[in-house]
Amino acid sequence: MAQVHEEEHVKISKITGEMLLIVSDALFMLARENPRFRAPDSILQLENSHGRMTRAEANAFLCACFLEYRSDKTDVWDNVAFFTEETLNETEKLWHEIVYHTREGWDDRFFDYNLHPEPKIHARLYQIATLMVRFYAGDGRQIWTGYEDDPEMVYKRLLLLRIPRSTACLVIGTLKDLGYVHGPFDIVGDIVDSRVLGRMICGDGNGITPAKARRLARMLSPEDPWSIDRPLYMIGSTWCGPGPKCRACPVKLSCVFAISDELGIRPDPVFRDNLFGKKSHQKTLKQWQ
């Protein structure tokens, strides 16, 4: 009986490995054959993107990242450009200008500055500004200068600002695209990436946490997970939303969710278990009392 179970496990592992290879090939092919799936997100495409970024450019770039420019809720880049170029007295001192306000005063300028439609994101920028001034003297370049070949250290320095891990990954990935940081690093791992990877590999976008999404990306692209971030983002924001448009999706033939939906079947959760292990249910102290 144990031998049969072992043979089934080996068979499942083989199928899972083949599925990972199919998904990986589909994502890389998409990036190779379509420039739209490999172009950097950032509009900060200077003529010499591998040159030295000015303090004003670095701060504006970080501000847009901290305002979650991928959320598609507003045109963050234009808002930041107007804020830094038209509203502030000194664009070089973006973070100092923010902390010149009191916290209450900054919150009161939510509608005036119009940086983001969500008050909590506007408010979070004030906390980030205070930490930017404290740790990096208000100069965003200090976060990565001297650590250009060590993205992991840049990541740790970004987390000092108490920003979400997905935002820190986005900053590093975009810096990689622009040529300011070098070396392999993780995908953003936000809700979009998690949904796409969950559907493509497991047949279900629910329950894939950011940590699991990053683990899957490392399996698909061990040399540099970031190289598949752009295709994942484009697929997730265009076709693989909460209401998926599988028939129009360019990777539908390599997606467990799309194929299962076409066949009218439900994917077997055993493949998810093989990737992440089964959930263990522990009794809490309250249950024992």
C-alpha positions in Angstrom: 0.0 0.0 0.0 2.9 2.4 0.9 4.6 1.6 -2.4 1.4 2.5 -4.3 1.2 5.8 -2.4 4.8 6.5 -3.2 4.3 5.8 -6.9 1.3 8.2 -7.0 3.4 10.9 -5.3 6.1 10.5 -7.9 3.6 10.7 -10.7 2.0 13.9 -9.2 5.4 15.5 -8.7 6.3 14.7 -12.4 3.0 16.2 -13.6 3.5 19.3 -11.4 7.0 19.8 -12.7 5.8 19.5 -16.3 3.1 22.1 -15.6 5.6 24.5 -14.1 7.7 24.1 -17.3 4.7 24.7 -19.5 3.8 27.9 -17.6 7.3 29.1 -17.6 7.8 28.6 -21.3 4.5 30.5 -22.0 5.5 33.5 -19.9 9.0 33.8 -21.4 7.6 33.3 -24.9 5.1 36.1 -24.3 7.9 38.5 -23.2 10.2 37.5 -26.1 7.6 37.9 -28.9 5.8 41.0 -27.6 7.6 44.2 -26.5 4.5 45.2 -24.5 5.2 42.3 -22.1 8.8 43.2 -21.4 8.8 47.0 -21.4 9.4 48.6 -17.9 6.4 50.0 -16.1 8.1 53.3 -15.2 7.7 56.3 -17.4 11.0 57.5 -15.9 12.7 56.5 -19.2 15.4 59.1 -19.5 17.5 59.1 -22.7 20.4 57.7 -20.6 18.6 55.5 -18.2 21.8 54.0 -17.0 23.2 57.4 -16.0 22.9 59.0 -12.6 19.4 59.9 -11.4 19.1 63.4 -9.9 17.8 63.8 -6.4 14.5 65.3 -7.7 14.0 62.5 -10.1 14.8 59.8 -7.5 12.3 61.3 -5.0 9.6 61.7 -7.6 10.1 58.1 -8.8 9.9 56.8 -5.2 6.8 58.9 -4.4 5.0 57.4 -7.4 6.0 53.9 -6.3 4.8 54.6 -2.7 1.5 55.8 -4.1 1.1 52.4 -5.8 1.2 53.5 -9.4 0.1 50.0 -10.5 -3.2 50.2 -8.7 -4.8 51.8 -11.9 -7.0 53.9 -9.5 -5.5 57.2 -10.8 -2.7 58.6 -13.0 -0.1 58.7 -10.2 2.8 59.7 -12.4 0.9 62.9 -13.6 -0.2 63.6 -10.1 3.3 63.4 -8.7 4.7 65.4 -11.6 2.2 68.2 -10.9 2.8 68.0 -7.2 6.6 68.3 -7.4 6.8 70.7 -10.3 3.8 73.0 -9.6 2.9 72.8 -6.0 6.1 72.4 -4.1 8.6 75.3 -3.6 11.6 73.0 -3.9 11.4 69.8 -5.9 14.8 68.8 -4.5 13.3 68.6 -1.0 10.1 66.6 -1.7 10.1 64.8 1.6 11.1 67.8 3.7 8.3 69.8 2.1 5.8 67.1 3.2 7.0 67.0 6.8 6.9 70.8 7.0 3.2 70.1 7.5 1.8 68.8 10.7 0.3 65.3 10.3 -3.2 66.9 10.7 -2.2 69.6 8.2 -1.1 67.0 5.7 -4.3 65.1 6.0 -6.3 68.3 5.5 -4.6 68.8 2.2 -5.9 65.5 0.8 -8.2 67.2 -1.8 -5.9 70.1 -2.5 -2.9 67.9 -3.5 -5.0 65.1 -5.1 -2.1 62.6 -5.1 -4.2 59.5 -4.6 -8.0 58.8 -4.3 -7.6 56.9 -1.0 -7.0 59.0 2.1 -5.1 56.2 3.8 -2.5 56.2 1.0 -2.2 59.9 1.2 -1.7 59.7 5.0 0.8 56.9 4.7 3.0 59.2 2.5 3.5 61.5 5.5 4.9 58.7 7.6 7.2 57.6 4.8 8.4 61.2 4.4 9.4 61.4 8.1 11.4 58.2 7.8 12.9 59.3 4.5 14.3 62.4 6.2 15.4 60.5 9.3 17.2 57.7 7.6 18.2 59.0 4.2 18.3 62.8 4.6 15.4 63.2 2.2 17.5 61.9 -0.8 16.0 58.7 -2.3 19.2 57.8 -4.0 20.8 57.0 -0.7 18.6 53.9 -0.5 20.5 52.1 -3.4 23.7 54.1 -3.8 26.6 51.8 -2.9 24.3 48.7 -3.0 23.6 48.6 -6.7 24.7 44.9 -6.9 22.9 43.8 -3.8 19.1 44.1 -4.3 18.5 42.2 -1.1 20.2 45.0 0.9 18.2 47.6 -1.0 15.1 45.7 -0.1 16.0 45.8 3.6 16.7 49.5 3.4 13.3 50.1 1.8 11.5 48.2 4.5 12.9 50.7 7.0 10.3 53.1 5.6 7.5 50.7 6.8 6.1 50.2 3.3 4.4 47.0 2.1 6.8 44.3 0.9 5.1 44.3 -2.5 5.9 48.0 -2.9 9.5 47.4 -1.9 9.7 44.7 -4.6 8.2 47.0 -7.1 10.8 49.7 -6.4 13.7 47.3 -6.8 12.2 45.7 -9.9 11.7 49.1 -11.6 15.2 50.1 -10.6 16.5 46.9 -12.2 14.6 47.7 -15.4 16.1 51.2 -15.4 19.6 49.8 -14.9 20.3 51.3 -11.5 20.2 48.0 -9.6 21.5 44.7 -10.8 21.0 41.1 -9.8 18.1 38.7 -9.4 15.1 39.6 -7.3 11.5 38.6 -6.6 8.3 39.5 -8.4 6.0 42.1 -6.7 3.8 39.3 -5.4 0.7 41.4 -5.1 -2.9 40.3 -5.5 -2.6 40.4 -9.3 0.5 38.1 -9.4 -1.0 35.8 -6.8 -4.2 35.4 -8.8 -2.5 34.8 -12.1 0.0 32.2 -10.8 -2.7 30.5 -8.7 -4.9 30.1 -11.8 -2.2 29.1 -14.2 -0.5 26.5 -12.1 -3.1 25.3 -9.5 -6.3 26.1 -11.4 -7.5 28.4 -8.6 -6.4 31.9 -7.8 -7.7 31.9 -4.2 -5.5 31.1 -1.3 -2.2 32.0 -3.0 -0.6 34.4 -0.6 2.2 36.9 -1.7 4.8 34.6 -0.1 3.4 31.6 -2.1 3.3 33.7 -5.3 7.0 34.6 -4.9 7.8 30.9 -4.2 6.1 29.9 -7.4 7.9 32.6 -9.4 11.2 31.3 -8.1 10.2 27.8 -9.4 9.3 29.3 -12.8 12.3 31.5 -13.2 15.1 30.5 -10.8 17.7 32.7 -12.3 15.7 35.9 -11.9 12.0 35.8 -10.9 11.6 39.5 -11.7 11.9 38.6 -15.4 8.4 37.2 -15.4 6.8 40.0 -13.3 5.8 42.2 -16.3 4.0 39.3 -18.1 2.2 38.4 -14.9 1.1 42.0 -14.3 -0.1 42.5 -17.9 -2.0 39.2 -17.9 -3.6 40.0 -14.5 -4.5 43.6 -15.3 -5.9 42.8 -18.8 -7.4 39.4 -18.9 -7.1 37.6 -15.5 -9.1 39.9 -13.3 -11.8 38.9 -10.8 -14.0 38.1 -13.8 -11.5 36.3 -16.1 -11.5 36.7 -19.9 -9.9 33.3 -20.6 -10.9 33.1 -24.3 -9.0 36.3 -25.2 -6.0 35.5 -22.9 -2.7 34.8 -24.8 -1.7 32.1 -22.3 -5.0 30.2 -22.1 -3.5 27.0 -23.6 -0.9 26.9 -20.8 -3.3 27.8 -17.9 -4.9 25.1 -15.7 -7.8 27.4 -14.9 -8.6 28.2 -18.5 -8.3 24.6 -19.7 -10.4 23.3 -16.8 -13.0 25.9 -17.4 -13.1 25.0 -21.1 -13.5 21.3 -20.2 -16.0 21.9 -17.5 -14.0 20.2 -14.7 -12.5 21.3 -11.4 -8.7 21.0 -10.9 -7.6 18.4 -8.4 -6.3 20.2 -5.2 -3.7 17.5 -4.8 -1.4 19.4 -7.2 -1.6 22.5 -4.9 -0.8 20.3 -1.9 2.2 18.9 -3.7 3.5 22.5 -4.2 2.8 23.9 -0.8 1.9 20.9 1.5 -1.5 20.3 3.1 -2.8 22.7 5.7 -2.4 21.5 9.2 -5.2 22.3 11.7 -3.9 23.0 15.2 -6.2 23.4 18.2 -5.9 26.7 19.8 -5.4 27.2 23.6 -9.0 28.4 23.8 -10.2 25.1 22.4 -8.3 23.2 25.0 -9.7 25.2 27.9 
